[in-house]
């Protein structure tokens, strides 16, 4: 899966990411962990890749990383920002 690239722009500001859907004028902001996930998705990644990135970067338990990843992906899908 990867972030939708058509009609979407994003900018990192102070470690946080702001994604803007130019078609709907809706935006999504992320914290540092969301920024890491979005950057990983920009080139294409599996859910397991995203979980591993969180575990490696933040040294958190895999179950916590998996739950956080699932929530992040659900938000991206709700905003139509993700391409599977």
Phi and psi restraints in degrees (range 20) as a CNS / XPLOR table:
assign (resid 1 and name C) (resid 2 and name N)
       (resid 2 and name CA) (resid 2 and name C) 1.0 -154.4 20.0 2
assign (resid 2 and name N) (resid 2 and name CA)
       (resid 2 and name C) (resid 3 and name N) 1.0 163.0 20.0 2
assign (resid 2 and name C) (resid 3 and name N)
       (resid 3 and name CA) (resid 3 and name C) 1.0 -66.1 20.0 2
assign (resid 3 and name N) (resid 3 and name CA)
       (resid 3 and name C) (resid 4 and name N) 1.0 143.3 20.0 2
assign (resid 3 and name C) (resid 4 and name N)
       (resid 4 and name CA) (resid 4 and name C) 1.0 -65.0 20.0 2
assign (resid 4 and name N) (resid 4 and name CA)
       (resid 4 and name C) (resid 5 and name N) 1.0 134.3 20.0 2
assign (resid 4 and name C) (resid 5 and name N)
       (resid 5 and name CA) (resid 5 and name C) 1.0 -104.6 20.0 2
assign (resid 5 and name N) (resid 5 and name CA)
       (resid 5 and name C) (resid 6 and name N) 1.0 -25.8 20.0 2
assign (resid 5 and name C) (resid 6 and name N)
       (resid 6 and name CA) (resid 6 and name C) 1.0 -77.4 20.0 2
assign (resid 6 and name N) (resid 6 and name CA)
       (resid 6 and name C) (resid 7 and name N) 1.0 122.6 20.0 2
assign (resid 6 and name C) (resid 7 and name N)
       (resid 7 and name CA) (resid 7 and name C) 1.0 74.0 20.0 2
assign (resid 7 and name N) (resid 7 and name CA)
       (resid 7 and name C) (resid 8 and name N) 1.0 17.3 20.0 2
assign (resid 7 and name C) (resid 8 and name N)
       (resid 8 and name CA) (resid 8 and name C) 1.0 -127.7 20.0 2
assign (resid 8 and name N) (resid 8 and name CA)
       (resid 8 and name C) (resid 9 and name N) 1.0 135.1 20.0 2
assign (resid 8 and name C) (resid 9 and name N)
       (resid 9 and name CA) (resid 9 and name C) 1.0 -126.5 20.0 2
assign (resid 9 and name N) (resid 9 and name CA)
       (resid 9 and name C) (resid 10 and name N) 1.0 154.6 20.0 2
assign (resid 9 and name C) (resid 10 and name N)
       (resid 10 and name CA) (resid 10 and name C) 1.0 -148.0 20.0 2
assign (resid 10 and name N) (resid 10 and name CA)
       (resid 10 and name C) (resid 11 and name N) 1.0 151.9 20.0 2
assign (resid 10 and name C) (resid 11 and name N)
       (resid 11 and name CA) (resid 11 and name C) 1.0 -142.1 20.0 2
assign (resid 11 and name N) (resid 11 and name CA)
       (resid 11 and name C) (resid 12 and name N) 1.0 133.4 20.0 2
assign (resid 11 and name C) (resid 12 and name N)
       (resid 12 and name CA) (resid 12 and name C) 1.0 -90.6 20.0 2
assign (resid 12 and name N) (resid 12 and name CA)
       (resid 12 and name C) (resid 13 and name N) 1.0 129.9 20.0 2
assign (resid 12 and name C) (resid 13 and name N)
       (resid 13 and name CA) (resid 13 and name C) 1.0 -133.5 20.0 2
assign (resid 13 and name N) (resid 13 and name CA)
       (resid 13 and name C) (resid 14 and name N) 1.0 113.9 20.0 2
assign (resid 13 and name C) (resid 14 and name N)
       (resid 14 and name CA) (resid 14 and name C) 1.0 52.3 20.0 2
assign (resid 14 and name N) (resid 14 and name CA)
       (resid 14 and name C) (resid 15 and name N) 1.0 44.3 20.0 2
assign (resid 14 and name C) (resid 15 and name N)
       (resid 15 and name CA) (resid 15 and name C) 1.0 81.5 20.0 2
assign (resid 15 and name N) (resid 15 and name CA)
       (resid 15 and name C) (resid 16 and name N) 1.0 -4.1 20.0 2
assign (resid 15 and name C) (resid 16 and name N)
       (resid 16 and name CA) (resid 16 and name C) 1.0 -109.4 20.0 2
assign (resid 16 and name N) (resid 16 and name CA)
       (resid 16 and name C) (resid 17 and name N) 1.0 156.8 20.0 2
assign (resid 16 and name C) (resid 17 and name N)
       (resid 17 and name CA) (resid 17 and name C) 1.0 -116.4 20.0 2
assign (resid 17 and name N) (resid 17 and name CA)
       (resid 17 and name C) (resid 18 and name N) 1.0 138.0 20.0 2
assign (resid 17 and name C) (resid 18 and name N)
       (resid 18 and name CA) (resid 18 and name C) 1.0 -117.9 20.0 2
assign (resid 18 and name N) (resid 18 and name CA)
       (resid 18 and name C) (resid 19 and name N) 1.0 117.7 20.0 2
assign (resid 18 and name C) (resid 19 and name N)
       (resid 19 and name CA) (resid 19 and name C) 1.0 -104.8 20.0 2
assign (resid 19 and name N) (resid 19 and name CA)
       (resid 19 and name C) (resid 20 and name N) 1.0 131.6 20.0 2
assign (resid 19 and name C) (resid 20 and name N)
       (resid 20 and name CA) (resid 20 and name C) 1.0 -122.5 20.0 2
assign (resid 20 and name N) (resid 20 and name CA)
       (resid 20 and name C) (resid 21 and name N) 1.0 123.8 20.0 2
assign (resid 20 and name C) (resid 21 and name N)
       (resid 21 and name CA) (resid 21 and name C) 1.0 -87.0 20.0 2
assign (resid 21 and name N) (resid 21 and name CA)
       (resid 21 and name C) (resid 22 and name N) 1.0 109.1 20.0 2
assign (resid 21 and name C) (resid 22 and name N)
       (resid 22 and name CA) (resid 22 and name C) 1.0 -68.7 20.0 2
assign (resid 22 and name N) (resid 22 and name CA)
       (resid 22 and name C) (resid 23 and name N) 1.0 -21.5 20.0 2
assign (resid 22 and name C) (resid 23 and name N)
       (resid 23 and name CA) (resid 23 and name C) 1.0 -76.9 20.0 2
assign (resid 23 and name N) (resid 23 and name CA)
       (resid 23 and name C) (resid 24 and name N) 1.0 -35.2 20.0 2
assign (resid 23 and name C) (resid 24 and name N)
       (resid 24 and name CA) (resid 24 and name C) 1.0 -112.1 20.0 2
assign (resid 24 and name N) (resid 24 and name CA)
       (resid 24 and name C) (resid 25 and name N) 1.0 -8.3 20.0 2
assign (resid 24 and name C) (resid 25 and name N)
       (resid 25 and name CA) (resid 25 and name C) 1.0 62.5 20.0 2
assign (resid 25 and name N) (resid 25 and name CA)
       (resid 25 and name C) (resid 26 and name N) 1.0 20.8 20.0 2
assign (resid 25 and name C) (resid 26 and name N)
       (resid 26 and name CA) (resid 26 and name C) 1.0 -90.6 20.0 2
assign (resid 26 and name N) (resid 26 and name CA)
       (resid 26 and name C) (resid 27 and name N) 1.0 147.8 20.0 2
assign (resid 26 and name C) (resid 27 and name N)
       (resid 27 and name CA) (resid 27 and name C) 1.0 -133.5 20.0 2
assign (resid 27 and name N) (resid 27 and name CA)
       (resid 27 and name C) (resid 28 and name N) 1.0 158.7 20.0 2
assign (resid 27 and name C) (resid 28 and name N)
       (resid 28 and name CA) (resid 28 and name C) 1.0 -132.8 20.0 2
assign (resid 28 and name N) (resid 28 and name CA)
       (resid 28 and name C) (resid 29 and name N) 1.0 132.3 20.0 2
assign (resid 28 and name C) (resid 29 and name N)
       (resid 29 and name CA) (resid 29 and name C) 1.0 -110.9 20.0 2
assign (resid 29 and name N) (resid 29 and name CA)
       (resid 29 and name C) (resid 30 and name N) 1.0 149.5 20.0 2
assign (resid 29 and name C) (resid 30 and name N)
       (resid 30 and name CA) (resid 30 and name C) 1.0 -127.5 20.0 2
assign (resid 30 and name N) (resid 30 and name CA)
       (resid 30 and name C) (resid 31 and name N) 1.0 161.3 20.0 2
assign (resid 30 and name C) (resid 31 and name N)
       (resid 31 and name CA) (resid 31 and name C) 1.0 -87.9 20.0 2
assign (resid 31 and name N) (resid 31 and name CA)
       (resid 31 and name C) (resid 32 and name N) 1.0 -170.2 20.0 2
assign (resid 31 and name C) (resid 32 and name N)
       (resid 32 and name CA) (resid 32 and name C) 1.0 -61.7 20.0 2
assign (resid 32 and name N) (resid 32 and name CA)
       (resid 32 and name C) (resid 33 and name N) 1.0 -40.1 20.0 2
assign (resid 32 and name C) (resid 33 and name N)
       (resid 33 and name CA) (resid 33 and name C) 1.0 -65.0 20.0 2
assign (resid 33 and name N) (resid 33 and name CA)
       (resid 33 and name C) (resid 34 and name N) 1.0 -40.9 20.0 2
assign (resid 33 and name C) (resid 34 and name N)
       (resid 34 and name CA) (resid 34 and name C) 1.0 -64.6 20.0 2
assign (resid 34 and name N) (resid 34 and name CA)
       (resid 34 and name C) (resid 35 and name N) 1.0 -35.3 20.0 2
assign (resid 34 and name C) (resid 35 and name N)
       (resid 35 and name CA) (resid 35 and name C) 1.0 -63.0 20.0 2
assign (resid 35 and name N) (resid 35 and name CA)
       (resid 35 and name C) (resid 36 and name N) 1.0 -45.1 20.0 2
assign (resid 35 and name C) (resid 36 and name N)
       (resid 36 and name CA) (resid 36 and name C) 1.0 -58.9 20.0 2
assign (resid 36 and name N) (resid 36 and name CA)
       (resid 36 and name C) (resid 37 and name N) 1.0 -46.2 20.0 2
assign (resid 36 and name C) (resid 37 and name N)
       (resid 37 and name CA) (resid 37 and name C) 1.0 -63.9 20.0 2
assign (resid 37 and name N) (resid 37 and name CA)
       (resid 37 and name C) (resid 38 and name N) 1.0 -43.6 20.0 2
assign (resid 37 and name C) (resid 38 and name N)
       (resid 38 and name CA) (resid 38 and name C) 1.0 -64.2 20.0 2
assign (resid 38 and name N) (resid 38 and name CA)
       (resid 38 and name C) (resid 39 and name N) 1.0 -42.2 20.0 2
assign (resid 38 and name C) (resid 39 and name N)
       (resid 39 and name CA) (resid 39 and name C) 1.0 -64.5 20.0 2
assign (resid 39 and name N) (resid 39 and name CA)
       (resid 39 and name C) (resid 40 and name N) 1.0 -36.8 20.0 2
assign (resid 39 and name C) (resid 40 and name N)
       (resid 40 and name CA) (resid 40 and name C) 1.0 -67.3 20.0 2
assign (resid 40 and name N) (resid 40 and name CA)
       (resid 40 and name C) (resid 41 and name N) 1.0 -38.4 20.0 2
assign (resid 40 and name C) (resid 41 and name N)
       (resid 41 and name CA) (resid 41 and name C) 1.0 -71.5 20.0 2
assign (resid 41 and name N) (resid 41 and name CA)
       (resid 41 and name C) (resid 42 and name N) 1.0 -23.7 20.0 2
assign (resid 41 and name C) (resid 42 and name N)
       (resid 42 and name CA) (resid 42 and name C) 1.0 -58.6 20.0 2
assign (resid 42 and name N) (resid 42 and name CA)
       (resid 42 and name C) (resid 43 and name N) 1.0 -34.0 20.0 2
assign (resid 42 and name C) (resid 43 and name N)
       (resid 43 and name CA) (resid 43 and name C) 1.0 -97.5 20.0 2
assign (resid 43 and name N) (resid 43 and name CA)
       (resid 43 and name C) (resid 44 and name N) 1.0 -1.6 20.0 2
assign (resid 43 and name C) (resid 44 and name N)
       (resid 44 and name CA) (resid 44 and name C) 1.0 96.2 20.0 2
assign (resid 44 and name N) (resid 44 and name CA)
       (resid 44 and name C) (resid 45 and name N) 1.0 133.2 20.0 2
assign (resid 44 and name C) (resid 45 and name N)
       (resid 45 and name CA) (resid 45 and name C) 1.0 -161.8 20.0 2
assign (resid 45 and name N) (resid 45 and name CA)
       (resid 45 and name C) (resid 46 and name N) 1.0 156.9 20.0 2
assign (resid 45 and name C) (resid 46 and name N)
       (resid 46 and name CA) (resid 46 and name C) 1.0 -91.9 20.0 2
assign (resid 46 and name N) (resid 46 and name CA)
       (resid 46 and name C) (resid 47 and name N) 1.0 167.9 20.0 2
assign (resid 46 and name C) (resid 47 and name N)
       (resid 47 and name CA) (resid 47 and name C) 1.0 -61.3 20.0 2
assign (resid 47 and name N) (resid 47 and name CA)
       (resid 47 and name C) (resid 48 and name N) 1.0 -38.6 20.0 2
assign (resid 47 and name C) (resid 48 and name N)
       (resid 48 and name CA) (resid 48 and name C) 1.0 -63.5 20.0 2
assign (resid 48 and name N) (resid 48 and name CA)
       (resid 48 and name C) (resid 49 and name N) 1.0 -36.6 20.0 2
assign (resid 48 and name C) (resid 49 and name N)
       (resid 49 and name CA) (resid 49 and name C) 1.0 -60.9 20.0 2
assign (resid 49 and name N) (resid 49 and name CA)
       (resid 49 and name C) (resid 50 and name N) 1.0 -41.5 20.0 2
assign (resid 49 and name C) (resid 50 and name N)
       (resid 50 and name CA) (resid 50 and name C) 1.0 -67.1 20.0 2
assign (resid 50 and name N) (resid 50 and name CA)
       (resid 50 and name C) (resid 51 and name N) 1.0 -44.0 20.0 2
assign (resid 50 and name C) (resid 51 and name N)
       (resid 51 and name CA) (resid 51 and name C) 1.0 -59.7 20.0 2
assign (resid 51 and name N) (resid 51 and name CA)
       (resid 51 and name C) (resid 52 and name N) 1.0 -46.5 20.0 2
assign (resid 51 and name C) (resid 52 and name N)
       (resid 52 and name CA) (resid 52 and name C) 1.0 -61.1 20.0 2
assign (resid 52 and name N) (resid 52 and name CA)
       (resid 52 and name C) (resid 53 and name N) 1.0 -38.0 20.0 2
assign (resid 52 and name C) (resid 53 and name N)
       (resid 53 and name CA) (resid 53 and name C) 1.0 -63.6 20.0 2
assign (resid 53 and name N) (resid 53 and name CA)
       (resid 53 and name C) (resid 54 and name N) 1.0 -41.7 20.0 2
assign (resid 53 and name C) (resid 54 and name N)
       (resid 54 and name CA) (resid 54 and name C) 1.0 -66.6 20.0 2
assign (resid 54 and name N) (resid 54 and name CA)
       (resid 54 and name C) (resid 55 and name N) 1.0 -45.2 20.0 2
assign (resid 54 and name C) (resid 55 and name N)
       (resid 55 and name CA) (resid 55 and name C) 1.0 -60.4 20.0 2
assign (resid 55 and name N) (resid 55 and name CA)
       (resid 55 and name C) (resid 56 and name N) 1.0 -45.6 20.0 2
assign (resid 55 and name C) (resid 56 and name N)
       (resid 56 and name CA) (resid 56 and name C) 1.0 -66.1 20.0 2
assign (resid 56 and name N) (resid 56 and name CA)
       (resid 56 and name C) (resid 57 and name N) 1.0 -43.4 20.0 2
assign (resid 56 and name C) (resid 57 and name N)
       (resid 57 and name CA) (resid 57 and name C) 1.0 -77.4 20.0 2
assign (resid 57 and name N) (resid 57 and name CA)
       (resid 57 and name C) (resid 58 and name N) 1.0 -41.9 20.0 2
assign (resid 57 and name C) (resid 58 and name N)
       (resid 58 and name CA) (resid 58 and name C) 1.0 -107.6 20.0 2
assign (resid 58 and name N) (resid 58 and name CA)
       (resid 58 and name C) (resid 59 and name N) 1.0 -0.4 20.0 2
assign (resid 58 and name C) (resid 59 and name N)
       (resid 59 and name CA) (resid 59 and name C) 1.0 50.4 20.0 2
assign (resid 59 and name N) (resid 59 and name CA)
       (resid 59 and name C) (resid 60 and name N) 1.0 49.4 20.0 2
assign (resid 59 and name C) (resid 60 and name N)
       (resid 60 and name CA) (resid 60 and name C) 1.0 -107.4 20.0 2
assign (resid 60 and name N) (resid 60 and name CA)
       (resid 60 and name C) (resid 61 and name N) 1.0 164.2 20.0 2
assign (resid 60 and name C) (resid 61 and name N)
       (resid 61 and name CA) (resid 61 and name C) 1.0 -64.3 20.0 2
assign (resid 61 and name N) (resid 61 and name CA)
       (resid 61 and name C) (resid 62 and name N) 1.0 143.3 20.0 2
assign (resid 61 and name C) (resid 62 and name N)
       (resid 62 and name CA) (resid 62 and name C) 1.0 -59.4 20.0 2
assign (resid 62 and name N) (resid 62 and name CA)
       (resid 62 and name C) (resid 63 and name N) 1.0 -36.1 20.0 2
assign (resid 62 and name C) (resid 63 and name N)
       (resid 63 and name CA) (resid 63 and name C) 1.0 -65.6 20.0 2
assign (resid 63 and name N) (resid 63 and name CA)
       (resid 63 and name C) (resid 64 and name N) 1.0 -36.3 20.0 2
assign (resid 63 and name C) (resid 64 and name N)
       (resid 64 and name CA) (resid 64 and name C) 1.0 -68.6 20.0 2
assign (resid 64 and name N) (resid 64 and name CA)
       (resid 64 and name C) (resid 65 and name N) 1.0 -44.6 20.0 2
assign (resid 64 and name C) (resid 65 and name N)
       (resid 65 and name CA) (resid 65 and name C) 1.0 -62.2 20.0 2
assign (resid 65 and name N) (resid 65 and name CA)
       (resid 65 and name C) (resid 66 and name N) 1.0 -39.1 20.0 2
assign (resid 65 and name C) (resid 66 and name N)
       (resid 66 and name CA) (resid 66 and name C) 1.0 -66.3 20.0 2
assign (resid 66 and name N) (resid 66 and name CA)
       (resid 66 and name C) (resid 67 and name N) 1.0 -42.6 20.0 2
assign (resid 66 and name C) (resid 67 and name N)
       (resid 67 and name CA) (resid 67 and name C) 1.0 -65.1 20.0 2
assign (resid 67 and name N) (resid 67 and name CA)
       (resid 67 and name C) (resid 68 and name N) 1.0 -43.9 20.0 2
assign (resid 67 and name C) (resid 68 and name N)
       (resid 68 and name CA) (resid 68 and name C) 1.0 -63.4 20.0 2
assign (resid 68 and name N) (resid 68 and name CA)
       (resid 68 and name C) (resid 69 and name N) 1.0 -41.0 20.0 2
assign (resid 68 and name C) (resid 69 and name N)
       (resid 69 and name CA) (resid 69 and name C) 1.0 -63.9 20.0 2
assign (resid 69 and name N) (resid 69 and name CA)
       (resid 69 and name C) (resid 70 and name N) 1.0 -44.6 20.0 2
assign (resid 69 and name C) (resid 70 and name N)
       (resid 70 and name CA) (resid 70 and name C) 1.0 -60.8 20.0 2
assign (resid 70 and name N) (resid 70 and name CA)
       (resid 70 and name C) (resid 71 and name N) 1.0 -42.1 20.0 2
assign (resid 70 and name C) (resid 71 and name N)
       (resid 71 and name CA) (resid 71 and name C) 1.0 -64.2 20.0 2
assign (resid 71 and name N) (resid 71 and name CA)
       (resid 71 and name C) (resid 72 and name N) 1.0 -41.8 20.0 2
assign (resid 71 and name C) (resid 72 and name N)
       (resid 72 and name CA) (resid 72 and name C) 1.0 -64.2 20.0 2
assign (resid 72 and name N) (resid 72 and name CA)
       (resid 72 and name C) (resid 73 and name N) 1.0 -46.0 20.0 2
assign (resid 72 and name C) (resid 73 and name N)
       (resid 73 and name CA) (resid 73 and name C) 1.0 -64.1 20.0 2
assign (resid 73 and name N) (resid 73 and name CA)
       (resid 73 and name C) (resid 74 and name N) 1.0 -37.6 20.0 2
assign (resid 73 and name C) (resid 74 and name N)
       (resid 74 and name CA) (resid 74 and name C) 1.0 -62.2 20.0 2
assign (resid 74 and name N) (resid 74 and name CA)
       (resid 74 and name C) (resid 75 and name N) 1.0 -41.0 20.0 2
assign (resid 74 and name C) (resid 75 and name N)
       (resid 75 and name CA) (resid 75 and name C) 1.0 -65.5 20.0 2
assign (resid 75 and name N) (resid 75 and name CA)
       (resid 75 and name C) (resid 76 and name N) 1.0 -42.8 20.0 2
assign (resid 75 and name C) (resid 76 and name N)
       (resid 76 and name CA) (resid 76 and name C) 1.0 -61.9 20.0 2
assign (resid 76 and name N) (resid 76 and name CA)
       (resid 76 and name C) (resid 77 and name N) 1.0 -41.4 20.0 2
assign (resid 76 and name C) (resid 77 and name N)
       (resid 77 and name CA) (resid 77 and name C) 1.0 -65.3 20.0 2
assign (resid 77 and name N) (resid 77 and name CA)
       (resid 77 and name C) (resid 78 and name N) 1.0 -41.9 20.0 2
assign (resid 77 and name C) (resid 78 and name N)
       (resid 78 and name CA) (resid 78 and name C) 1.0 -60.7 20.0 2
assign (resid 78 and name N) (resid 78 and name CA)
       (resid 78 and name C) (resid 79 and name N) 1.0 -36.5 20.0 2
assign (resid 78 and name C) (resid 79 and name N)
       (resid 79 and name CA) (resid 79 and name C) 1.0 -87.2 20.0 2
assign (resid 79 and name N) (resid 79 and name CA)
       (resid 79 and name C) (resid 80 and name N) 1.0 1.7 20.0 2
assign (resid 79 and name C) (resid 80 and name N)
       (resid 80 and name CA) (resid 80 and name C) 1.0 58.0 20.0 2
assign (resid 80 and name N) (resid 80 and name CA)
       (resid 80 and name C) (resid 81 and name N) 1.0 43.2 20.0 2
assign (resid 80 and name C) (resid 81 and name N)
       (resid 81 and name CA) (resid 81 and name C) 1.0 -108.1 20.0 2
assign (resid 81 and name N) (resid 81 and name CA)
       (resid 81 and name C) (resid 82 and name N) 1.0 2.1 20.0 2
assign (resid 81 and name C) (resid 82 and name N)
       (resid 82 and name CA) (resid 82 and name C) 1.0 -120.2 20.0 2
assign (resid 82 and name N) (resid 82 and name CA)
       (resid 82 and name C) (resid 83 and name N) 1.0 139.1 20.0 2
assign (resid 82 and name C) (resid 83 and name N)
       (resid 83 and name CA) (resid 83 and name C) 1.0 -116.4 20.0 2
assign (resid 83 and name N) (resid 83 and name CA)
       (resid 83 and name C) (resid 84 and name N) 1.0 118.7 20.0 2
